[in-house]
Amino acid sequence: MKYDCIILAAGFSSRMKQWKLLLDFKGKSIVKQSLENAMENCGQIVISGGFRIDDLKSHIGQIENVQIIENPEYRKGMLSSIKAALPYIQTDRFFITLGDMPFIPPEVYGLMSGEEFDDVLFPVFHGKRGHPVLINSSLIEGIKKADDRLKMKEILKPFRISEIQIQSEGILLDIDTVRDYEKMTKEEFS
């Protein structure tokens, strides 16, 4: 089964001092590499944008099974972008990941899709939880009602959380600063 996936791409990139999603990453942009990794093993992909939404739409263009939606409330934070994308989810489970995580191996989505779990499934590398997160769609109504100031990990805490061991540091690596970008575009991660 290929599950739908929400890719969060609405932020300002304030720690980067420039909008990071379109920066070059091995011949593609950061966001396109993140998208392509998800596309290999996901169904419909919903990119939740906000800041520079027109640039994002123009850059991604028209791709089958990919929708770019605008979160007009993106200044409220990441949870508002998740909420904006939830009405587009059509599968009984769905992934959430970040647009600035181009190192997630495509096969991680496939491995996670084949796992049995109750509410939430996190990939884990050396004891640390990463992305993408796979969530049972029965949680959608509760997520929609949550206070926008909360973080997803706070919302998910009361639910039954499962983990799958992944042999890739890529599930932990997001690009937040110029230093991250310079380091990560020069090194290879498994």
N, C-alpha and C positions, 0 to 999 in steps of 0.2 A: 504494500500500500504506500502510495506517495502522499504525504501530508502537506497541507498548505504551510506557508512560511511567511512570517512578518519580518521584514528587515527595517530596522529603525535608522532613519537618515534625515532627521529633522533639526539636529542641533547646530549651534553656532560655530563649533570648533574653536572655542575661546582659548583653550590651553595651547592650541597650535599656532595661534596668531594669524592664521589664514584658513580658508575653507578647505579642509583636508580631503573630502570625498572624491574630488576630481584630480587630486595629485597623482602623478604617474606611479604605477606599481608594476614593474616588470613588463612594460609595454602596454598596460591597460591602466585604468584608474583604480583607485582603492575600492570604490563602490562597485564598479563593474566586476572586479575579481571576486568580491564578496558575493555578488549576485550570481555569477557563473558557478561558483562552488555550490551554492544552494540549488541552483536549477538542475543539477545532475540527478539529484535524488529527492526532489520535492515536487509537489503538484503546483498549484497556483502560488505565485509569490506576490505579496502585497508590500510595496515599499512605502513606508509612512514618512512623508517629507513635511517640511515646514519652512525653515530658513532657506532662501534661494530656491524655492520650489520650481520656478520656471527654468532655472539653469539645470536642475536635476532632471526634469522631464525632457528637456532638450538633449541632454547628454545621454540618457538611457534610451530614449526613442521608443518606438513601438516594438515590443517583443511579445510573442505569443505566451500566454499564461503569466504575464507580468503586468501588474497594475501599479501605478504610482498614485497615491491618494494624498491629499493635502490635509494636514492637521492644523487648523487655524489657531488652535490653543497650544502650539508647540512650546511657547515660552514658559508654560507651566511645568515642563519637564517631560522626561521619558515616558512616564505612565500615561500621560495624555496622548502621546503618539501611539502607544499600544492600543488604548481605548478607541482611537480613531480608526484603526485597522480591523478591530474585532468583528464589525458587521460584515466584513468580506470573507471571513473564514467559513469554509464549506465542509471541511473534513472533521471527523470526530476527535482528532488530535491535531495540534499545530505547533510549529516551531516559532521561536522568537530568537532573533540574532541581531547583531549590530552591523551597520554598513561599513564600519572601520575595522573589520576583522577578516582581512583577506587571506589569512593563513589557515583557516579552518579547512581541513581536507574534505573534499566532496563526499568521500565514503563515510564520514562520521554521520551524516544525515541518514544514510542507508542503514548503518549499524544500529542507530538509535531507533529507526522506524521498525526494526524487527524485534525489539525488546518488549517484554511484557512488563507493565507497571500500572499503578492505580491512577495517581493524580499528576505527578510531575516527574520528569526524568532529566537529570543533569549529567553531562559528560564530566569525567574527572581525570585529571592528569597529576600524578604525584600528590594526591590528597587535596588538590584544589579544584573547585567546581568552575566550569567555564561555559562556553556557548557552542552550539545553540542549545536552548532549553526546549524540551518537548512537553507540551501541556495538554491534558485532557480537556476537550471543549466543554465539558460539564462545569468547568470553573469560570467560563466566560462571564456569566451574569454577575458573579461575585467580584470579578476584576473590574467590570464596568461601574459597579457601585462604590469601589474603593476611593478614598481621598487621594486626589492627584499629588499630594505632597509625599505620599508613601512611595517606597521603593518596592519593586517587584518581589525581592527576597522577603520583605516584611509581609507582603500579601500572601505569599506562598507558604510561609512558615507553618501555619496550622494544618496544611494538607500532607498527604502521604507522599513523601519524597523518596525517589529511588535514584540510584547512581549507576553509571556504566563506566568502567575503566577504559580510557582511550589512550593509546600510545602516541600522542601528538601534543606537543606544547602549543601548537597552533590554536587550540581551543581556549587558550588563556590570553592570547596576544591581540590587543587592540592598539591602534595608533592614536595616541592622545597629544603628543608633543613633537616638536621639531626633532628633538633628540631621539625619540622613539622611531620616527620616520627615517632618519638618517641611519640609525643602527639596523632597523629591520629590513630596509631595502637593500642592505649590503650583505646581510647574513642569510643563510639557509636554515630553515627550521623544519624539523620532521614532524 
